[in-house]
Amino acid sequence: MVIELTKRQEQILQIVKDEGPITGEHIAEKLSLTRATLRPDLSILTMSGYLEARPRVGYFYSGRPASSVISERLHKLLVNDYKAVPIVVSESASAYDAIVTLFLEDVGTLFVVNQKGYLAGVISRKDLLRASLGNKTLEDVPVSIIMSRMPNIITCAPEETLYAAAKKLIDFQIDSLPVVRPSEDDSKQMELIGRVTKTTIAKAFVELGSEPKV
């Protein structure tokens, strides 16, 4: 998709082409505008790949297609750098315990671990809602009955790209991925070391779009 630039953005590009590297302050002076006014334009031009920015140096014209720049940046983001702390419950916990944990931690997915602390299953809000529709007392329903079990769980590894993790979330229509690695003691068991959620992806996207300080 080709991004249609505004007249001011085209002016900024021309200034950078002619005088780059140049700082944001100097670009603002040439256009008789404030640095704050230009900030959105500079962010768009940088994210689109028209400009690149280096701390203490300034902006300079990239000359590369926008799509290749964005793709390159996305594929450099690793799960290990963005993973969050997993919220877990034990395999022996009840559905009631899981619901309480879900609300207290303000999450949509819980990870179930066995007695040795390895990933045993995943339980979602839908699983708990389905369990609550029955006539059974939730305190008497163990999460092991209603959870999705290994190996039928979509996971990601810490060395995977965040892009790959995001694609799994979309392809499998799930809200959260456990970040795992094989146990050193038992390669068939998965050690739970983090989680990647849609919120994780959103935070990374915002970070990616943040303007460099130049």
MOLINLIN-V699346 format. One line per field, one symbol per residue. ss: DSSP state (@ for helix, = for strand, . for the rest). psi: psi as a letter, one per 20 degrees, with the letter a starting at -180 (. if undefined). Layout:
ss->???
psi->???
This chain:
ss->......@@@@@@@@@@@@@..=.@@@@@@@....@@@@@@@@@@@@@...====...====....@@@@@@@@@...=@@@@.=...===...=@@@@@@@@@@@...=====....=======@@@@@@@@.....@@@.=@@@@.==.....===...=@@@@@@@@@@....=======.......========@@@@@@@@@@@@.....
psi->pppoqrghhhggggghghjqqqrhghggghjlrqhhhighghgghghiihqqpppjgaqqpgiqqghhggggghjipqghiiqrpqoqqqhiqrhggggggghhilripqppqahjjqphrpprhhghgghiiaiqphhjoqhhhirpqqjlpprqqhiqqhghghhggghjlriqppprqqqhhoiiqppoiaqprhhgggghggghiqpqo.
